[in-house]
Structure formats: C-alpha cells, structure tokens
Amino acid sequence: MKDFDGKIALVTGTTGIGLATARRLAAGGAAIIACGIDRAANAAMTAELDSSGAGALVMAVDVSVPDQVRDAVAAGVERFGGLDIIVNSAAVHPYGTAVSTDFDTWNQAMSVNVGSIYLTAHFGIPEMMKRGGGAVVNVASVQGFACQQNVVAYATTKGAIHTLTRSLALDYARSGIRVNSVSPGSIRTPILEKAARGENGTDADVEAAYRRFGEAHPIGRIGEPEEVAELIAFLCSSKAGFCTGADYRIDGGLTAGIGVK
C-alpha cells in the first residue's frame, strides 16, 4: 500500500514546488486537486498526471479570489469525495522597497501569498473535518526569517505565513488537522529563474546565476523542487503524526550561519 492511497490532496500552484509536490503525492497514491493561474502549466500538469494514471482535477483558479477557491474546493470534493491534504504553494514575488512598491502590488502579494492560505483553510478545513482530520503544509521561505533588500512585500508575506501556520495548528489540532510550514532557500523554480535573469529580464546565463546563488548556501548549490516535495510529502503523511505548528527549513544551511566568512 502506498503512503497516500485513498487520500485527496489540494495543491495550489502548478509550477515549481507545486508541480513537484503534485507529482510526489500522486506517485504515493493521492488524487490531486490542483489550482493555478498559468493555463499552459495547468495543461501540462493535467497531461502528465493523466498519463501516469493518477486521478487529477487541474483548474484555472486565481487563489486570491474567494469565490474561485470556494468553487475549486467544491469541485474537487464532488469529483473525489472529500479532502485530506492541502498544500499551499502558489506565490508571487514582487521586488521593491516600501517606497518603490505601490499599494496594489503590496495587496496582490498579501492576497496571493497569505490570503490564499486563509481561503483554502476557510473552505477546505470543514471538508477535512468531515473525514476526521488531515494535514496542511504551507510553503513559506527563509525570507520570513532573514530577508534580502528590495523584497519588502514578499518577505512580509512569508513571515506572515509562519504566524498563520501556528494559528491554524492551534485552532484545529483537536480536530485531527496538523498544520506545518516549510521554508526553502534558493530552489530551482520559475521564481528563482526570474531572479536569475535580473530585474530587466535580459540576463541570459541563468545557470551561472544559479551557481552564484548556490555558493551563498553552505551546501554549495541551489535546491531542487523535488527535494522540497519530499519534505512536504513527509509532513502530509502519517509518519509526521506528532508534527504540527512548526516550520521546517530546507535551505542548504543558509540560515545556520551569520553570513560572515
């Protein structure tokens, strides 16, 4: 028997960590409800999961819009019969300071990165309670602990995810629902590729930038989305039955030091 046989998982984000997590949970036997705004990525995920024989419902959803999240949860529950796991991976990563970031950009970051977690909990947790509990994993970031310059909105949202995770964990522990977060360092995702290409999007040598980013991590490289997906899968599984209200860093040692050599 596989780890997730008979389980139904909602995953937000259909690229990067979200895609890797959907693959991992599906390989473990879970049915996948996936939500993403990138229609091309959604189509690719649908084709991949369908060809693997996994049960999957991949929908174009703006996870910052309450009605869309509500309808996505309802559609997934109708298709598969319930909900056991939520993985919140969808995110935007604007650059800017408090002065250079306009309020619309600030609000979008808060709505997508934090509001979507509230929304999947608001609509999803009642369904999980009907099945006796489940697991929620929120993708935060090391930027929630120690941030770079010029990322005021993004870093703020990731710190908020840590607090929201703890709050949800306390509220629903006695309902059998465990809630944890993971905080990755630099991971090979579309967001990191954007950073590698520079703010003007014209830097061509992405792999050279990845090597440079990797050197900032004591382990000497950037991480892969599949590595994060393995940690998420563990936290979603019964093997992590005593884990809740915590954050798990997967950052190649980045936040272990003080940054001075």
N, C-alpha and C positions, 0 to 999 in steps of 0.2 A: 504493500500500500504506500502511495506517495504522501508526502507531508501535507499537501493541500487538497487531497481528494475530497470532493463534496463541498469545498469552500467556494465562496463567491467574493471576488475582490473588486473594489472600485479603485482605479488608478487615475489620477489627474496628471496630464502631461503625456504626450505621445512621442516625444523625442528624448534623447539623453537618458537620464536616470529613470524617467517614467517608462520609456520603452524597454530598457533593460530589466526593470522590475516586472513589467507585464510579462516579458518572456520568461523570467525566472519563476514567477508564480504559476504561470500556465504550464511550464515544464513540470512543476510539482503537483499538477492536477487541478488547479483552480480554474473556475470560469472567470473571465475577465470582462469587467465593465470599464471602458476607457473613455476619457474625456479630453479633448484637445481642440485648440483653435486652428491648428495647421491642417488644412484638409488634405494636402498631399501626404503629410506624415500619417494622418489617420488612415488613408487608403493603404499606405504601405504596411502599417501595423495590422490592418484587417486582413490583407493578403497573406502576411506571414503567419498570423495566428490561425487563420483558416487552413492554410496548407499543413500546419503542424497537427491539426485535428483538435485544437483547443476550442472550447466554447468561448466566443468573444462577441461583444457588442461594443463597437467603437463609434463614438458620436462626436459631431462638431458642437462643442459647448464652450461658451465663454464662462469660465468658472467664477467670474466676479459678479455674475448676474443671478440673483436668487431664483427666478422662475426657471432659468435654464438648468441650474443644478438640481432643483426640485424635480423637474421633468426627467432628467437623466437618471436620478436615483430611482424614480418610479418605473421608468422603462426597464432598467436593469433588474429590478425586483420582479417585475412582471415576466421578464424573459427567463430568469434563472431561479426565481422562487425565494429570494432573500438576499441578505448581505452579511458577510462575516468580517471583512477586512477593508480598511480604507488606507490608501497610500496617497498622500498629498505631495505631489512633485511639481506641479505647474508653477511657473515663476516668470517674472520679468526682471530685468537687471538694468535699470537706468543708471547713467552716470551723471554726476553733478554734485555741487555743494548746496548748502541751504540757500545761498544767494542765486546760483545759476539754475536751480531746479524749480520749474514752475509748479503751481499747486495742482494742476491737472495731472502732471507726471507723478507727483507725490501721491495723489489719491489713487491713481491707477496701480502703483506699486503696492500700496496698502490693501487695495481691493483684491488684487490678484494673489499676492503672496500670503496675506493674512486672512482677508475676508473669505477666500475660497475654503480655507480650513474650517472657519466658523460655519460656512454654509454646508459643507459635506457632513460636519458633525450635526448640525441642526436637522438636516433631512435624513442623514444616514444612521445616526445612533439609534433612533426609535426602531428602525428595521433590525439593527444588530441585537437590540434588547429582546426582540421577539424570538430570536434564535439562541438566547441565553448568554450573549456576550460576543466578544470578538477582539480585534486588535486594530489600532490606528497607528500609523507611522507618518510623521511629518518631516519633510526634507527641509532642514534649516541650513546653516552654513557656519564655518568658523568665523565669518564676518560678524556673526552675532556675539562673538567674544572679543575679537581683536580685529578691528577693521582697517582697511586702507583709506587713503584720502580719496575724495571725489566720488563717494558712493553713499551719500547720506540717506537716500530713500531706501536703497537695497539693504544696507546694513541695519537700519532701524527695523525693517520688516523681519529680518532674520532673528534679531534679538526678541522681537515680539512673539515669534513662533515658539521660542523656548518657554516663555511665560504661559502662552496659550496651551502648550502641551502639558505643562504641570497642572494647570487649572482643570483641563478636561480629565486628566488622570485621576485627580482627587474626586471630581464630581461623579465619575462613573465606575470607580474601582469596585464598588459593591454590586454593580450591575454586571460584573464579569467582563468589563471592557478595559483593556490595557492600552495606554497611550504613551508613546515614546517619540523622540525625535532623533534624527541623525544629522551630524554637522560635517559635511565634506569639506576638504580643502580643494585644491585645483583638480577638477575632473574633466576628462575629455568629453565635452558636451557642446552643443551649439552656442551656449552662453560663453563658454571659455574660448571657443573659436572666434566669437565676436571680439572678445578682449584681445586675442592674439593678433587679429587683423588691425587693431588700433581703432581709435575713435572715428577716424575718417574712412575706415573700412578698406583701405588700399594696401596695407602691408601684406605682401604675398607669401612670405616664408612662415607659414603657420607652425610647421614642425620645429623650426628654430625657436620660435616663441615658446612653444610647449617645453622644449628643453630648458630654456631660460627659466620658465615658471617652475619646472621640476627641481632646478638647483636650489630654489628657495625652501624646498622641503627636505628635511634631514634624510629621508629615504632616497632622495636623488632623482625623483621622477614625478610626473603627474599621475593621478589615479585614473582608473577605467570605470565606466558606469556599471559594468558587471560586478565590480568589487563592492560598490555601494549596494547594488541589488542583492548581493548575498547577505549583507548585514541586515538589510530591510527584511529579507525573507526569514532570517533567524528571528527577528523581533516579532514577525507576524505569526510565527509557529508556536506550537505547544511547548517547544524546548525553552522558550523565553517566558514561561508561565509566571515567574516571580519578578519580572521586569516591567515596571510601569513608572511613569512620571520622571523619566530620566532622559538625558541626551547622551548619544554615543558618537564620539568624534572619529572620523575616518579621514585623516588629514596627513598621513605620512610623517607624523611627528611635528607638523608645522607649528602648532601652538604649545609644544612641550618646552621650547626654549625661549630665550629673551631677544633673539634676533641680532645679537652682537657676537661677532667672532673675534 
